[in-house]
Each structure stands twice: as structure tokens, then as C-alpha cells.
Amino acid sequence: MRTLLLAFVNKLVHKKFAKRKKNDSEVEILSTRERQVLELVVRGLSNKEIAGELQVTLDAIRWHLKHIYRKLDVHCRTNAALKFRVPYSSRLAVGIKNNGRKICN
């Protein structure tokens, strides 16, 4: 019985770490510019504010966000920010702000 329990716990731990590793690699597939955009999303900036900060057009930000969502397999900025923030939370000083925007499920 004890051996069976240990095997089960070992399997759960392995699954947990395998999932974490997958999340890390998902974020690593982002380009440098996509990471910059996502860091600003995490800080709570709007698309217009991000465009101003990076000195690019609003359409460029929308393009980057579309590709970020696809690469991270999410459908909104909140989920993308959460997925990005988990593996990199130690180096980001600022959390996610709502700023009155809709938070997705």
C-alpha cells in the first residue's frame, strides 16, 4: 500500500513540474519585442500607452498582442499577463493592474 501511495505522489509531483516547465518554455518562445509588450501589459498599460512607450504604432501593438495570445494559447491580456508573470514573477516589481478594464475568465 505504501509503495502504491509513493508511486502516486511521485507521479503527481512529476506532472506538476512538467507543467511548470511547459509554461516556462511557452514564454521563452516569445520574441524580444513580444516580451517587452507583455511586460508593459503586466504593468497595466493600455495599448496606446504601450505604443507610446515603445515608439511604435497602435496597430503594431495589436499585431504583437495577437501573436502573443496565439503563442501562449490564451484569449485575453489578463491570461497572457498571468501566464507570463508566474515564471518571471521574481524579476517583475509591479503586479497586474485592472485600470478599469474588463478582466477575462
C-alpha positions as CSV (number, residue, x, y, z in Angstrom):
1,M,0.0,0.0,0.0
2,R,2.8,2.4,0.9
3,T,4.6,1.7,-2.4
4,L,1.5,2.4,-4.3
5,L,0.9,5.7,-2.4
6,L,4.6,6.8,-3.0
7,A,4.2,6.0,-6.7
8,F,1.0,8.1,-6.9
9,V,2.6,11.0,-5.1
10,N,5.7,10.8,-7.4
11,K,3.5,10.9,-10.5
12,L,1.6,14.0,-9.2
13,V,4.9,15.8,-8.4
14,H,6.3,14.9,-11.8
15,K,3.1,16.2,-13.6
16,K,3.3,19.5,-11.6
17,F,6.9,20.1,-12.5
18,A,6.4,19.1,-16.1
19,K,3.5,21.5,-16.4
20,R,5.6,24.3,-14.9
21,K,8.4,23.6,-17.4
22,K,5.9,23.8,-20.3
23,N,4.8,27.3,-19.1
24,D,8.4,28.4,-18.9
25,S,9.0,27.3,-22.5
26,E,5.8,28.9,-23.8
27,V,7.0,32.3,-22.6
28,E,10.5,31.6,-23.9
29,I,9.1,31.3,-27.5
30,L,8.2,35.0,-27.4
31,S,10.4,37.4,-29.4
32,T,12.2,40.1,-27.5
33,R,9.6,42.7,-28.7
34,E,6.7,40.5,-27.6
35,R,8.3,40.1,-24.2
36,Q,8.6,43.9,-24.0
37,V,5.0,44.4,-24.9
38,L,3.9,41.7,-22.4
39,E,5.9,43.3,-19.6
40,L,4.1,46.5,-20.2
41,V,0.8,44.7,-20.2
42,V,1.7,43.2,-16.9
43,R,2.4,46.7,-15.6
44,G,-1.2,47.7,-16.6
45,L,-0.5,49.9,-19.5
46,S,-3.1,50.3,-22.3
47,N,-2.3,49.5,-25.9
48,K,-2.0,53.2,-26.6
49,E,0.4,53.7,-23.7
50,I,2.5,50.7,-24.7
51,A,2.7,52.1,-28.3
52,G,3.9,55.4,-26.9
53,E,6.4,53.8,-24.6
54,L,7.9,51.6,-27.4
55,Q,7.5,54.4,-30.0
56,V,5.5,52.2,-32.4
57,T,2.1,52.4,-33.9
58,L,-1.1,51.1,-32.1
59,D,-1.5,48.6,-35.0
60,A,2.0,47.2,-34.2
61,I,0.9,46.6,-30.6
62,R,-2.3,44.9,-31.7
63,W,-0.2,42.7,-34.0
64,H,2.2,41.7,-31.3
65,L,-0.6,41.0,-28.8
66,K,-2.4,38.8,-31.4
67,H,0.8,36.7,-31.8
68,I,1.4,36.7,-28.0
69,Y,-2.1,35.3,-27.4
70,R,-1.6,32.6,-30.1
71,K,1.8,31.6,-28.8
72,L,0.7,31.4,-25.2
73,D,-2.7,29.8,-26.1
74,V,-4.8,32.5,-24.3
75,H,-7.6,34.8,-25.4
76,C,-7.1,38.0,-23.4
77,R,-4.4,40.2,-22.0
78,T,-5.1,39.2,-18.4
79,N,-4.5,35.5,-19.0
80,A,-1.4,36.3,-21.1
81,A,-0.1,38.5,-18.2
82,L,-0.7,35.8,-15.7
83,K,1.0,33.2,-17.8
84,F,4.0,35.5,-18.2
85,R,4.1,36.6,-14.6
86,V,4.2,33.1,-13.0
87,P,7.6,32.0,-14.3
88,Y,9.1,35.5,-14.2
89,S,7.4,36.9,-11.0
90,S,10.7,37.3,-9.2
91,R,12.0,39.9,-11.7
92,L,8.9,41.9,-12.1
93,A,8.4,44.5,-9.4
94,V,4.8,45.6,-10.4
95,G,1.8,43.3,-10.4
96,I,-1.2,43.3,-12.7
97,K,-3.4,46.4,-12.5
98,N,-7.0,46.4,-13.7
99,N,-7.2,50.1,-14.6
100,G,-10.9,49.8,-15.1
101,R,-10.5,47.3,-18.0
102,K,-12.6,44.1,-18.3
103,I,-10.8,41.1,-16.8
104,C,-11.4,37.9,-18.7
105,N,-12.0,34.4,-17.4
